Each structure stands twice: as structure tokens, then as C-alpha cells.
Amino acid sequence: MSRIAFIGLGNMGGPMAANLAKAGHAVRVFDLVPAAVQAAVDAGATAATSALDTLTDAEVVISMLPASRHVEGVYLGEDGLLGDIPGGALVIDCSTIAPATARKVSEAAAARGLQMLDAPVSGGTAGASAGTLTFIVGGEADALERARPLLQAMGRNIFHVGASGAGQVAKLCNNMALGVIMAVTGESIALGVAHGLDPKVLSDMMAVSTGRSWATEVCNPWPGVLENAPASRGYSGGFGSDLMLKDLGLAVEAAMGVGASIPLGELARNLYSMNHQAGRGKLDFSSVVQLVSNEK
Ligand code: NAD
């Protein structure tokens, strides 16, 4: 049993904290949204009154926040936590953020004698609830061994991809592929529908053919094709379109840093930017299909 401070209880962090509590850990939680804290308490966690208050006796600090600026703010900002984390505690940031920010925060942690991992995840909200996430970890191997039992309570696959920041780079590579695949899957189905095809029959065929992907099988962008996909509930829940836009922006930044060419990644970033401008930033990212269809 570990004493865990958990900060950020949104679509992902909420169910992740719940799984840690279910596995018997003592989880002290905080989020800016009181209802998110209450939901975690209902799932077996203990409420803290602030991010600082989560740290009481913490052996491990886990954060699951939207973007780089939130992670930087929570750890290094004016009331940043790094100075208050108990000595010897392990810090694990599971947010998807810029590799450079991950390195900056972990260097500041190291300067205080704290080990820190970047451990962004893949698997979506369904994976977070089911405890089947994939963790993509950057940092020291012995820190990962300390983290492993906790990650196993929230996930199924754990990849150590390199030193600090490497987890974020690998995660961006995955999400760039996902962003492109989702957009083109929506485009393909829209083309079929414009020719009078049934989107479900088309999707079922693609799901067992060479065009298959997570977008055809699990999170199909066309309403009514998959009962449990966000598309079938007005694109609510799931992985926000603006979060995908953020990740593609980070991929573009990361590519520029090393002079890599990512023509499709840049195109996809623009598509999700257009989706944002169309007012769908808070909807699931599969709503990008609405750029080429009139389905609601
Ligand atoms: P979310 O917006 O649902 O949740 C983020 C939570 O952080 C919110 O509840 C917010 O109130 C809280 N928060 C923000 N600033 C805070 C602060 N200073 N102190 C305490 N709480 C604070 O986002 P999410 O979908 O849970 O995603 C979290 C991270 O995981 C993002 O980096 C995202 O890119 C990544 N991710 C999301 C998914 C997905 O399917 N949703 C999948 C993989 C990775």
C-alpha cells in the first residue's frame, strides 16, 4: 500500500485515481473542480483542500493535468509543489506535455533530490476506467521500478522508452499518427456515405480490412456505427479535440527542434484547428469528421 497524492481528476485522472484506491492505496486527491474531487471520494479516495494539501505524508505524487503550462504551474509556479514534496517521494507526471517542459520539471525535481518520471498514457477514457492504459515512460530505470506496481494498478502495458522527456516524444509520435488516422477515417466514411453506402457496413468491412484502425474499431467517428463511441453520444466524453490540437502542436514543435519533416502531422494540426474554430474544441476529437460531413 502506498500513500499517493493525485492532482488532476478530469476524464483520465478521475478513473486513474479510482483504480489506485480500488487497488488498496491511500489516495489523497485534488482538482480545481469540486465535483471531480467528490467523484474520486465516492470511488474511495480522500479529499484534499489544495494541491499542497495532497502532499501530507505522500510517498508518490501523480499528476494528470491538461497541458505544459498546468504542469509547470503546479510544480514550479509561485505556489509550486516541488519545494514541499516530502524527501524521497517519487513524482510521476502522466499528462501529455512538451518534452522540453517534462525535462525542465524533472531537472528541478532532481535538484531537490526527487526522482521524476514522465509517464503519459494511451488508451483513452475507456482504458483509464478499465485500468488497461499503456504507460509510455521516460526517466531513470530504477524510478520506473518504484512506479511499476502503481502503473500496473492503472494500466496493462508499460514501455520504458528512454531518459526524461522521451516518454513525451514517444507519446507525441503515437498521437500524431492517431490524429491523422482519425481524420482520414472520417473522410473515407463520408466519401462512402456520399455515394449512398451504409456507414456501418462500410466501417465493419474496413475494421477487418487493411484500412482498419482504432478509429474504425473502437472510436468510429460516424454517429450510430459503434454504440459506445463518443460519436454516438453527440461526441461527448472521450479525448477532447482541443487536446489533440495541443498534441499536434507539440509534435510540430518537436519536429522543428530536430529539423524533421511531418507534412501530414502539420496538415492534421490545421484540421483540428479548424474543428476548434467551428466550435467543437471541447467535443471528442472524432468530431473532426464534421469538417467533411453534416452528420450530428
Ligand atoms: P481534462 O481536461 O478532462 O482533465 C484535466 C483536469 O485537470 C481538470 O479536471 C482540471 O480541473 C484539472 N486541473 C487543471 N489545472 C489544475 C490545477 N492547477 N490543480 C488541480 N487540478 C487542475 O483532461 P483529460 O482528458 O483528463 O487529460 C489529461 C491529460 O491526459 C492531457 O494532457 C491529455 O492530453 C492526456 N490524455 C488524455 C486522453 C483522453 O482520452 N482524454 C488520453 C490520453 C492522454
Residues whose N, C-alpha, C, O or C-beta is under 5 A from the ligand:
A	BS01	NAD	I7 G8 L9 G10 N11 M12 G13 F30 D31 L32 V33 A36 M64 L65 P66 A67 H70 C94 S95 T96 V121 S122 G124 T125 G238 F239 G240 L243
